[in-house]
Amino acid sequence: MSTIVKKPSATMISSSFRETTSADACTLTDGIRLHSVHENVIMPWIGYGTYRLGKDQATKATFQALKCGYRAIDTAFIYGGETTETLVGEAIRAAIGKGIIKDRSELFITTKHWRKYHGYEPTLECLRLSLQRLKLDYIDLWLMHWPGPAWSTMNRRNDVVAEDPWHYATTSANEMAKLRSETWRAMEDSVRAGQVRAIGVSNMTVQHLMKLKETAELWPPAVNQVELHPLYPQTDLLEYCAKEGIVVQAYSSLGGQDTGQAKWKELLGSGVQFERGSDEKTTLSTKKVNKQPKAKFDLLHASPVLDLAQTLQVTPAQVLLRWALDQNCPVIPKTTSEERMMENANALKAGQLSSEQVGNLRDTLLQQVRINNPEAVADENDSNLKAITRLAWRRDPLRHLAFE
């Protein structure tokens, strides 16, 4: 196969971003250099995530993020029932029209291929549709969203799935790695053609990456975007990706949106009194009120996070974002609140966590999970613990990614 790379146009080469370490980053245009056949591909350390924004929020919230200074926007083909890319594109054009940004080159746009388009030709079609929806000439970073198969139906019987997780899959377990390699081959051709500045993956384990490497012509992937937080630290994956030159980008840094209060209570066993205002802001309750405030169960309200935030005089969200950043992992927090957008952005100014603080926060939270969940006994790979601290993709039969 030809390895000729289309020379990028002037609009594809951005001087808007500065390469820094996570410790030295101080603005939303400071970032990390990505591996690519194209030059000067720098992804900001903090971007704006658009997962589950909703049709009524996606354009307004993305526009507000751009207004707040965010220049990296993360979206995906499947988000919002395949509507979010279009709405993000509207926000980009509105921001350019109002002079918030001068032109496309000031942005770093990530979107993701969807699993029903696995295979060479379907993957190229998926990219064509993403570019059409976003109304862009190129994507800065294109990720393979999911290493597993599409499903023949979303109305899956739990008893059937329990017996055979692949029962409803459109591709067999034996064929999945081969099909995934064809998807990657199309992605390689898209970056050579100049439609994409860098390509990467998402939700891949070490096993998936090692298998993909066997057939890849362009290696390493620029990014592996994965669930990463103190309850799901992915230590082995971080080590492998560092060795291979793959940037690990964290999603669900603040605990994600796929886990309900009952699951959080099961995991952590305690909550914090809180009051919720209409602007999405949550504050610790210090006032007497007529109605007893409810306890809040989530990662932002876990006692070890709150204690470290108080020690450092920063917010719990900034603690969790720094926890990823200080392991060289860019982050993409999502919120619809302007105040929280700025709070998240200011994690860059919150000061580093020491390696001891990073490790202690992880170990303390995981020990809390073990105390509240006796079934999470230690085993060779901590598989029992990982099974209950994996917070994302909760309805997917293959959410634990235990396949080749």
Secondary structure, DSSP 8 states (H G I E B T S, - for coil): ---------GGG---S-EE--TTT--STTEEEE---SSS--EEESB-EE-TT--TTTHHHHHHHHHHTT--EEE--TTHHHHTHHHHHHHHHHHHHHTTSSSSGGG-EEEEEE-GGG-SHHHHHHHHHHHHHHHT-S-EEEEEE--SS--BS-S---HHHHHH-TTTTBSS-TTTHHHHHHHHHHHHHHHHHTTSEEEEEEES--HHHHHHHHTT-SS-S-SEEEEE-BTTB--HHHHHHHHHHT-EEEEESTT--SS--HHHHHHHH---EEEEE-TTS-EEE--S--SS---EE-SGGG-HHHHHHHHHHTS-HHHHHHHHHHTTT--B----S-HHHHHHHHGGGGS----HHHHHHHHHHHHHHHHHH-TT----TT-HHHHHHH--S-TT-TTTT----
